[in-house]
């Protein structure tokens, strides 16, 4: 017998069965006509209070980089590397990737390779050979994320604060908005405004580890919306599960710096990430040398 609405509101096991095991997802809950948020989805009070006290910084924005500026290629490269080092997030416009879903994954390959070539060159990696390409982008996954209108949206979040485990994440978002990035001083949040045709790029944990901390994988979250649906299409560019990731030797050799991260099997790192609910940047501590 399928669980009733009242049963799911009271029973964590029935809710998990319906959402996760049967694969109905949050969309299935929404279609049942729930008017209040199940208690299992209510964010802890201390976390909600923290979100309220951490200010949103309206005057700041993550960098927006025009990729069509071919006459000043060095300026584009400098802007990308600066954004990766300081922000961990940036938006690109005039990138040559069509927004139609069927072409999105195929045409994004050239953009991914261009970004990685720029970022690697700044790390003293002169050439991305087959081995390095496999480690940087040996696996890719595309998600289609649908966020329904959320009742009691002030009690929860759409996605809790976390950093991605990828090398890079390429995000196409709709015009609803709701993506927030942690400020460098960790005291506030910056809204990432939707720009028509733009793609949001963020550095993932894998690239932070491989760059020995030079490039920053930044904490971010998505707020719930009480009046509009939201759609986003991220491409996660990852190492292969069987790859061992750690600081590139070229990075350590260039300045004689010590490794800040140990070598870890990527599949183990991902398992560690999914072992518990999103909790900021805690996952990367797993790879740090203490």
Backbone torsions as a table, in degrees:
resi	resn	phi	psi	omega
1	UNK	NA	131.6	178.4
2	UNK	-67.2	140.4	179.8
3	UNK	-65.5	142.0	177.5
4	UNK	-80.2	169.2	179.3
5	UNK	-59.5	-44.2	-178.0
6	UNK	-68.7	-36.3	178.1
7	UNK	-62.1	-43.1	-177.9
8	UNK	-69.1	-31.4	178.9
9	UNK	-67.2	-26.9	-174.9
10	UNK	-102.7	-23.2	-171.7
11	UNK	-115.6	113.7	176.9
12	UNK	-59.9	-36.2	-177.7
13	UNK	-68.5	-40.8	177.9
14	UNK	-65.9	-38.9	179.0
15	UNK	-64.8	-45.1	179.6
16	UNK	-63.4	-40.2	177.9
17	UNK	-59.0	-47.0	-176.3
18	UNK	-69.4	-45.5	-173.2
19	UNK	-79.3	-49.0	-170.5
20	UNK	-94.1	-55.4	-171.7
21	UNK	-71.9	-44.6	178.1
22	UNK	-79.0	-12.5	174.8
23	UNK	77.8	21.0	-179.8
24	UNK	-76.4	-26.6	178.1
25	UNK	67.2	-178.4	177.6
26	UNK	-64.3	-30.6	177.7
27	UNK	-58.2	-39.3	178.4
28	UNK	-63.7	-38.7	176.3
29	UNK	-63.2	-43.2	-179.0
30	UNK	-61.2	-41.7	-177.5
31	UNK	-70.9	-17.4	175.4
32	UNK	-76.1	-10.4	177.0
33	UNK	84.0	28.7	178.0
34	UNK	-61.8	134.4	-179.0
35	UNK	-102.1	-15.9	177.6
36	UNK	-128.7	158.4	-176.8
37	UNK	-79.2	128.2	173.9
38	UNK	-56.8	142.5	-173.4
39	UNK	-61.5	-25.3	179.5
40	UNK	-67.0	-19.2	-178.1
41	UNK	-99.5	-2.9	178.9
42	UNK	-74.6	125.3	-178.9
43	UNK	-67.6	143.4	177.8
44	UNK	-54.3	143.9	-176.2
45	UNK	-57.0	-43.2	-177.3
46	UNK	-64.1	-32.5	178.3
47	UNK	-71.0	-40.2	178.6
48	UNK	-65.9	-39.2	178.2
49	UNK	-64.5	-38.2	178.8
50	UNK	-63.6	-39.4	178.9
51	UNK	-65.4	-33.7	-179.5
52	UNK	-74.3	-36.0	-176.8
53	UNK	-82.1	-27.5	175.2
54	UNK	-73.9	116.6	-173.6
55	UNK	-71.9	148.5	168.2
56	UNK	-89.2	132.6	-173.8
57	UNK	-100.8	94.9	-172.4
58	UNK	-70.8	-26.0	-174.4
59	UNK	-81.9	-9.7	-179.3
60	UNK	-103.5	154.6	177.3
61	UNK	-147.7	148.0	173.3
62	UNK	-66.7	155.6	-176.3
63	UNK	-61.6	146.2	174.3
64	UNK	-117.7	118.5	-171.0
65	UNK	-115.2	127.6	179.2
66	UNK	-88.3	109.4	-175.7
67	UNK	-79.3	-7.3	-177.9
68	UNK	-85.3	-2.6	-173.4
69	UNK	-77.8	68.3	-173.1
70	UNK	-68.9	-25.9	-179.4
71	UNK	-73.3	-18.0	179.2
72	UNK	-126.2	58.4	-175.4
73	UNK	-60.8	-35.5	179.2
74	UNK	-64.2	-37.3	177.8
75	UNK	-63.6	-40.5	178.1
76	UNK	-63.6	-45.4	180.0
77	UNK	-62.6	-44.5	178.3
78	UNK	-60.5	-41.6	-178.6
79	UNK	-65.2	-40.6	179.9
80	UNK	-65.3	-47.4	-177.8
81	UNK	-67.7	-39.2	176.5
82	UNK	-60.9	-44.1	-179.8
83	UNK	-64.0	-39.1	179.8
84	UNK	-67.0	-36.0	-178.8
85	UNK	-76.9	-42.1	-173.0
86	UNK	-91.6	-41.3	-170.8
87	UNK	-105.4	-39.9	-172.6
88	UNK	77.9	-4.7	179.9
89	UNK	-139.4	144.0	169.3
90	UNK	-161.5	163.3	175.0
91	UNK	-111.6	144.6	176.5
92	UNK	-119.3	138.6	176.0
93	UNK	-121.8	162.2	-177.2
94	UNK	51.8	46.6	-173.5
95	UNK	-92.9	-10.0	177.9
96	UNK	83.4	4.9	179.8
97	UNK	-99.1	121.0	178.8
98	UNK	-69.7	150.3	-177.9
99	UNK	-86.5	-9.4	177.5
100	UNK	-63.6	132.6	-171.2
101	UNK	-57.7	-39.4	-175.6
102	UNK	-68.2	-28.6	-179.7
103	UNK	-94.7	-12.7	-170.2
104	UNK	-58.2	-52.7	-175.5
105	UNK	-66.1	-45.2	-175.4
106	UNK	-64.8	-47.1	-175.3
107	UNK	-77.6	-17.8	-180.0
108	UNK	-73.0	-17.1	-178.4
109	UNK	-56.3	-44.2	-178.7
110	UNK	-64.8	-39.7	178.3
111	UNK	-64.7	-43.9	179.6
112	UNK	-58.7	-46.4	-179.2
113	UNK	-65.3	-38.6	179.2
114	UNK	-64.0	-45.2	179.4
115	UNK	-62.4	-45.1	-178.1
116	UNK	-66.5	-38.3	177.0
117	UNK	-61.3	-42.5	178.4
118	UNK	-63.6	-47.2	-176.9
119	UNK	-67.5	-37.7	-179.7
120	UNK	-69.4	-38.8	-179.4
121	UNK	-58.4	-38.0	179.5
122	UNK	-70.1	-18.3	178.7
123	UNK	-94.1	10.4	-179.6
124	UNK	73.8	14.9	173.2
125	UNK	-89.0	104.5	-171.1
126	UNK	-72.9	-31.9	-176.5
127	UNK	-144.4	137.5	174.1
128	UNK	-92.2	96.8	178.6
129	UNK	-79.2	-177.0	-176.2
130	UNK	-61.2	-37.9	-178.3
131	UNK	-66.6	-47.6	-179.7
132	UNK	-67.0	-38.1	178.5
133	UNK	-61.6	-39.2	178.9
134	UNK	-64.8	-39.3	179.7
135	UNK	-70.2	-40.1	-177.1
136	UNK	-74.3	-41.0	-171.0
137	UNK	-144.8	36.3	-178.2
138	UNK	-70.7	-17.0	-179.0
139	UNK	-138.5	137.2	177.5
140	UNK	-134.3	143.4	178.9
141	UNK	-136.1	135.1	176.5
142	UNK	-111.8	133.3	177.3
143	UNK	-113.3	148.0	169.2
144	UNK	-114.3	104.0	-174.7
145	UNK	-99.4	124.5	177.1
146	UNK	-117.9	122.2	179.0
147	UNK	-109.9	107.5	178.8
148	UNK	-71.5	166.3	172.3
149	UNK	-57.3	134.6	-173.1
150	UNK	-109.6	121.0	172.1
151	UNK	-69.1	148.3	-179.3
152	UNK	53.6	43.9	-174.8
153	UNK	-62.3	-18.7	179.2
154	UNK	-76.5	-8.8	-178.5
155	UNK	-96.9	-4.4	-173.4
156	UNK	-149.1	-175.7	173.7
157	UNK	-131.4	159.0	176.0
158	UNK	-73.7	-44.8	173.2
159	UNK	-139.2	127.3	-178.8
160	UNK	-69.2	165.6	-176.3
161	UNK	-64.0	133.0	-176.9
162	UNK	-166.5	169.5	165.6
163	UNK	-117.9	152.7	-177.7
164	UNK	-76.5	152.5	178.6
165	UNK	-91.4	2.1	-174.1
166	UNK	-76.7	176.8	165.4
167	UNK	-76.6	-56.8	173.5
168	UNK	-134.4	153.5	168.7
169	UNK	-122.8	130.2	178.3
170	UNK	-110.0	117.9	-172.4
171	UNK	-119.4	127.0	168.7
172	UNK	-104.5	116.9	-179.2
173	UNK	-114.8	153.9	177.2
174	UNK	-80.1	-167.4	-173.6
175	UNK	-90.3	6.1	-178.6
176	UNK	-73.7	-37.9	-177.3
177	UNK	80.0	-176.0	179.7
178	UNK	123.6	-6.6	177.1
179	UNK	-84.4	128.2	179.5
180	UNK	-125.7	140.4	-178.3
181	UNK	-115.4	136.7	179.6
182	UNK	-67.5	137.0	177.3
183	UNK	-71.1	162.2	-176.4
184	UNK	-60.0	-35.6	-179.9
185	UNK	-84.1	0.9	177.3
186	UNK	64.6	15.6	-178.5
187	UNK	-100.0	-5.5	-176.9
188	UNK	-155.7	-177.4	-178.6
189	UNK	-130.6	145.2	177.9
190	UNK	-115.5	126.9	176.7
191	UNK	-75.1	137.9	176.8
192	UNK	-98.5	98.2	-173.9
193	UNK	-69.2	136.8	176.1
194	UNK	-65.4	130.6	176.2
195	UNK	-117.8	122.2	-177.5
196	UNK	-52.2	125.6	177.7
197	UNK	83.4	-8.1	-178.1
198	UNK	-83.5	154.8	172.3
199	UNK	-115.9	137.6	176.4
200	UNK	-92.3	128.4	179.4
201	UNK	-112.3	130.1	171.4
202	UNK	-133.8	145.0	178.8
203	UNK	-75.2	137.3	178.3
204	UNK	-101.8	171.7	-178.9
205	UNK	-56.7	-39.3	-177.1
206	UNK	-59.4	-41.2	179.7
207	UNK	-74.3	-32.3	174.3
208	UNK	-61.3	-42.2	179.4
209	UNK	-66.7	-47.6	-176.6
210	UNK	-67.0	-28.0	177.8
211	UNK	-89.6	5.2	-178.2
212	UNK	57.5	36.0	176.5
213	UNK	89.8	-1.5	179.9
214	UNK	-64.0	-48.0	177.1
215	UNK	-95.7	140.5	-169.1
216	UNK	-104.5	126.9	171.3
217	UNK	-91.8	109.8	-166.9
218	UNK	-100.2	142.1	176.5
219	UNK	-64.7	137.8	177.5
220	UNK	-148.7	167.3	-179.8
221	UNK	-152.6	165.5	176.6
222	UNK	-124.9	126.1	-179.3
223	UNK	-80.7	151.5	174.6
224	UNK	-78.3	152.5	-177.2
225	UNK	-122.6	130.0	-177.1
226	UNK	-91.1	-2.7	-176.3
227	UNK	-132.5	-18.2	-176.9
228	UNK	-132.0	149.1	169.5
229	UNK	-80.5	161.5	178.7
230	UNK	-136.5	140.3	177.0
231	UNK	-127.3	135.2	173.6
232	UNK	-139.4	152.1	-178.7
233	UNK	-129.3	94.0	178.0
234	UNK	-92.5	144.0	167.6
235	UNK	-109.4	121.4	177.6
236	UNK	-97.5	117.8	179.7
237	UNK	-98.9	114.7	-169.2
238	UNK	-127.3	159.8	161.6
239	UNK	-65.4	167.2	173.2
240	UNK	-75.8	153.0	-179.6
241	UNK	-56.1	-31.7	-176.6
242	UNK	-84.3	-3.3	-178.2
243	UNK	-78.6	143.5	171.1
244	UNK	-96.7	124.8	-179.5
245	UNK	-110.3	145.6	177.7
246	UNK	-170.9	176.4	179.6
247	UNK	-58.7	133.6	176.9
248	UNK	-63.9	141.4	-179.6
249	UNK	-61.2	-34.0	179.7
250	UNK	-62.7	-34.3	179.3
251	UNK	-67.9	-44.7	-178.3
252	UNK	-69.6	-34.8	-176.8
253	UNK	-74.6	-29.5	-172.7
254	UNK	-64.0	-40.8	-178.5
255	UNK	-120.9	6.4	-178.7
256	UNK	65.6	25.0	-177.6
257	UNK	-80.0	154.8	179.0
258	UNK	-83.5	150.5	178.6
259	UNK	-67.5	131.4	177.1
260	UNK	-94.5	-14.4	-176.8
261	UNK	-130.2	145.2	176.3
262	UNK	-84.2	165.6	173.7
263	UNK	-76.5	130.6	-179.5
264	UNK	-133.7	146.3	173.3
265	UNK	-70.3	127.1	-172.6
266	UNK	-60.8	-38.4	179.4
267	UNK	-62.9	-34.6	176.6
268	UNK	-67.0	-39.1	179.6
269	UNK	-63.5	-43.6	179.9
270	UNK	-65.0	-41.2	177.7
271	UNK	-60.4	-40.3	179.1
272	UNK	-62.9	-38.1	179.5
273	UNK	-63.8	-42.8	-175.2
274	UNK	-88.3	2.8	-177.9
275	UNK	-69.5	-23.6	-178.4
276	UNK	-147.1	173.6	-179.2
277	UNK	-63.8	156.7	179.2
278	UNK	-53.8	133.0	-178.0
279	UNK	-147.4	65.1	174.5
280	UNK	63.8	-131.2	-174.9
281	UNK	-104.1	21.8	-174.1
282	UNK	-63.9	-30.7	-174.7
283	UNK	-61.8	-39.0	-174.8
284	UNK	-69.0	-19.3	175.0
285	UNK	-60.5	-27.5	179.5
286	UNK	-59.8	-31.1	-176.4
287	UNK	-98.7	-6.9	-176.2
288	UNK	-73.6	144.7	172.5
289	UNK	-87.0	120.5	-176.8
290	UNK	-105.7	NA	NA
